[in-house]
Amino acid sequence: MIYGIIGAMPEEIEALKKSITSLTTHTVGTKEFHTGKIGSKDVVLCCSGIGKVSAAVATAIAISRFGADIVINTGVAGGLKPETHVCDVVIGTATCQHDFDLRIFDYKLGQVPGFEPTIKLEQQYVDAGIKAAKEIAERFSFNVHSGLIISGDQFIAGNEHNTKLQQNFPQAYATEMEAGAIVQAAKTLNKPAIVIRTISDNANETADMTFEEMLPLATRNSQKITLKLLEII
């Protein structure tokens, strides 16, 4: 089993890269893929770059070239519910793309043709993610949530846009820029995925300030959960 791990920013994979033994770095186009072992598990790790296209490309390469059997997306997100506080963690149960709109052709907002309105993640891996997150939460005192994570090529930092997302996707717990594409790419290639996102901000008018301040703590939580997850799956 080879575990593909993808984060959008260097900060989201830095601790994971340091955990790899027998590390080898491969360059594919403009992206670097790091292979080796974390503990006893074979891994391929990539900093995809920000946004859905970059994330989908990295996912496809991790699976098709490096043989990833499962994809773990680790990183940060903006919270969309009152109970999702900064540094809390959301384990994705489903994803969709909030800026994908084919409603004129009778699709749901966020629905990609060929897929359900939200793409559900495999329950066994959701459960594993929740278990890993709760173990880390006991050490660092944050709350663990599970639910829909919505993606779009926008950093949400305004009350008006935040409110619109909440109205359009009332079941969503968090918003970010890659998970929907990673899950879609993995599903297309018949591979499962896990999404681990730590809340770095509340996707409101102060999101940009909070994001910069909380990024180190938020990425710590996601990376420690990823390491714990590799121990239990």
Disulfide bonds with the S-S distance in Angstrom:
none
